[in-house]
Amino acid sequence: MYLPRWLINISVLTLFAVSTASAQAGTDIYLVSLSQKNGEFKLGNTRNITDRDGYDNQPSFTPDGRSVLYTSNRDGQTEIFRYYIRTDATRQVTETNPESEYSPAVIPSEDAFSVVRVERDSSQRLWQFGMDGREPRLVLTDVKPVGYYAWGNDHTLGLFVLPDSSTPLSTFRLADARSGTSVIVAYNIGRSIHKVPDRDAISFTQRVPDLWLKEMDLETQSVRPLVPLLEGNEYYVWLPDGSALMGQGSKLFRWDSGESNDWQEVADLFDKEIDGISRIAVSPEGDWLAVVATRQ
């Protein structure tokens, strides 16, 4: 298969960005209360839930909205930690030296969470743990190297799989945790994958050559483009109302297919001393944001 040089170059850059994630430093996770009224965003209480030098990233709310799982590098490897909103307490969940874990997410309909695990031989595969951090087991034995993922339901996943010897491009794959099988749906995708609210669909980003937000129907596997992403950040998240949110610098931008074809600025977190926004997570009820930003 002939591949244009610009596609190969982008793929190499994507691989570099993912493989160096553990080396990133100077990020904190901020918890910000959120309310919406007549389309207007109101940001309230803000707290830095990590507040330390080093790498804290990839927040994910538990289904009850009472706590946040996240990735933290404390001693040269990453483990999963859990922050409890009501008590302002933090607990280390995994302790798996020398393996590292990334991207925690509670598995639908299970008392367990999944992670991308970097194994002793540097393989990157999808694993799961009990909520207490015990009983690790493989979710997908034969799919690697996994970079990012999202659960579409209790057995279906969308995966970002890194380039390997079989393909020089990152791929978006639809996987079944019951059978362990996966199929390639798209090439040259980005690192932000999410379940779409109230639809049997998973969204992902793809360079074509600009970075677009796209959506795949879980039943038909058909893909449709939604909107181009803002320059400088490929991470977006869905709000419960079906609109999307992403950050750029200190600002938050929202896209709603029923209102506009463009991203609209809805808030600026500069006065809360939050800048360099990368990832955002939203609680199930839409009342909290977990914002990853440059440590101030």
N, C-alpha and C positions, 0 to 999 in steps of 0.2 A: 504494500500500500504506500503510495507517494504521499508525503506530508510536507506542506509548506514550511520553510525555515522559520517563519514567525510563530507557527504553532509549536515547533520543537523548542524554540527559545522560551516561550511562555511556560511550557511544561517544566523545563529545567528550573526556571525561577520559582514555580509553584513548589517543586520538590525541595528546593533550598529553603523556602520560607517555612515549610512544615518541619523539615528535619532539624532546623535551628530553633524551634519553638522553645525547647527546654533551656536554651541559653539566654533567652530574653530575661531581662531584669527590670526592676523599677516599675512594676504595675501593682495597683491596688484595686480592690473591689469596693465600690460604694453602694450602699443601699439607700434608695430614694423613694419616698412615698409618692404615689401618683393618684390623681383623680381627674376625671374628664367630665365637663359639663358643657353642653351645646357645642361640642367640638373643640373646646378650649382645654389645653393641658394645664394642670395646676400641680407643681412639684412642691412637696413639703419637707418633712423631716428628712435629714440626710445624715448618714453615719458611714465612716470608713470601717468596714468590718474586718479588714486585714491589718492595715496601718503598720507596716513593717517593710524594711528593705528586702528586695528579692522579688521572686516571681509568684504571683497569685493571680489565677486566671480561670477561664472557662466555667463561670457560675451556672448552676441549673437549679431551679426551684423544685422542691418536692411537691407531689400532687396536692397535698393539703395546704400548701402555701406558707407553712410555718417555719421552714428552714431552707437553707441553700447549701447544696453540695458544690465544691470547687476543687481545683487543682492547685497544689502549693509545693514549691521546691524549698525544703528547709535544710537539707544536708547533702546536696548534690544529686538528689533524685526526687521525683515527684510522687506525692501521695495524695489521697483524697481526704479532704476535711469537710466538716459539716458545721454550719453556723445556724444557731437557733435564734430566731428573730425576737421572740418575746423576752427571753432571758439574757440576750446579748452574750451568749456563751458559745465557745468553739470547741469542737472535739475532733481529734484525728480519727479517721475511720479505717483506713488501710495502713498496714505496716509490712511491706513486702520486699525489703532490700534483698537483692539488688534490682528487682524489676521496678519499672516506673509505670504509673497510671495517669491517664489524661481523659478529659471530656466525660465526666460522670453524668449519667442520666437515669432516672428511675424507669424501670421497665414497666410498661402498661400492664395492669392486672397482676403484678407480682410484687412481693415484698423483697425486692432486690434491685440493684442498680447495675448498669453496664459501664464499661470503660474501654478505651483503647489502651492496651497494655504493651509496653516495650519489654520483650522477654529477654532472657539471658543471652540468646544468640542474636539479639537486635530485631527479631521478627516483631511486626506490629499486627496484632490480631485483636478481635473483639472478645472480651471476657465479661463475666458477671460475678458479683459478690452479693451475699446477703447484706441487708441494711446495716448489720453490725460489722461489716468488713471481713466476714469469715466465709468459708466454703467457696473459694474461687473455682470457676470452671469456664471452659471455652464455650462461647456462643456459636461462633463460626470457625470451624477447624481449618478449612481449606482456603479461606479468603484472606489474602494479605498482599501487600502491606496496607492496612486500613489507616486512614488519616483522621477522618471525621465521619459522623453518622447521625441519623435520626430515626426514631421508631415511628412507623406509620400506624401500626396497631400492635397487638401483643405478640405477633410473630413476623411481621414484615418490616424491613429496614431499608432506608436509602443510605448508601455508602459512598464516601469519597475514597477511592483507592489510588494510591500513589503509582506513578509509572514504574514499570519493571522491565525485564528482558523481553516480555511478550508484547508490550506496547509502550511507546515513548511518551504517551500522554496520560494525564490523570483521567480516571473514568468515574462516572456515576453509575452505580450498580444497584439493582433491586435484589434484595436477598431475603430468603425465607429461613428463619431460625429453626424451624421444625425439620427441614430437609437438609439444611446447610448449603443449599445451592444459591447461585446468584447469576444474574444476567446483566450484560452491559447495556445501558440505555443511552448514554451520552458520553462524549469525550471532551477533554480540556475544560474540566469544571473547576469551580472554586471551592473554598473551604467552609462555606456556610450552608448548612442543610437543616431544614425544619419541617415538621408536620404542619400542614395548613389547617387552621381552625375550622371545625364544622364541615370539612370536606375530606373525602377519601383521597388525599393527595399529599405529596411531599414536594417541597420547593428546594431549588438549588441554584447556584450561580454558574454561568458559563461564559467564556470569552469567545465572541463570534464576529470580529475580533474585540469589540468593546464588551465590558462585563455586564451581562444581563441577568435579571432575576427571572427564573423560569419555574414552571409547575408541571409535575407529572401525575397523571391520574393512576391510582394504584391498580385499578381493574384493567384498564385498556393499555396502560403504559404509554399513552400518548403524551407528548410534551408540547406545551404552548408557552410563548414568551409573555412576560407580564410588563416589566419596566426596566430601563437601564438603571444601574446603580450609580451612586455618587462617586466621583473620583476620590481615590485615596483610602477607601475602606470597602471591603467586600462583605462585612458582617452586618446582617440585618436580623430582625426578629419579628414575629407576628404578634400583634395585640389580640386580645380575645374578640374584638369586634371585627376582625378580618382585615384590618389595615396593617401596614408594615412600618417598622421603626428602624432607623439607623442613625449612627452618630458621625459627626465630622468636626474635628477639633473639640470645642466645648459645646457644640450645638446638637440638638436632636431634630431629625427630619422625619416626617410621616408621609406615607403614600397610601391613598385610598382609591381603588379603581373606580369607585362610584362618584368621586369628587374631582379628580384631577389626573392628568397623565404625567405629572411631575411630582418630585418630592417637595414638601412644604415645611419650612422651618416652624417648629412648634414650641421650642424651649431652648434656653441658653443656660448652661450650668456653670458658666464662668464665675458668677458671684458665689457659687458653692465650692469654689476652688477645685473644680473638676475640668480637666482639659486632656486632650489627646485620647479621646474616646475610641476604643476599639470594639470590644464585644458588649452586647447588651442582652440580658435575660429579663423576662417578664413573668410575674407570678400568675398562677392560673386565673385569679380573679381580676388581674390587671391593676392591683392596688400597690404593687411594689415593682421597682426596677432595680436590677443588679447591674451596675455599670462598671466595666473594666476601663481604667484610664491610667495615664502616666502618673506615677507617684510624685506628689508635689513636695 
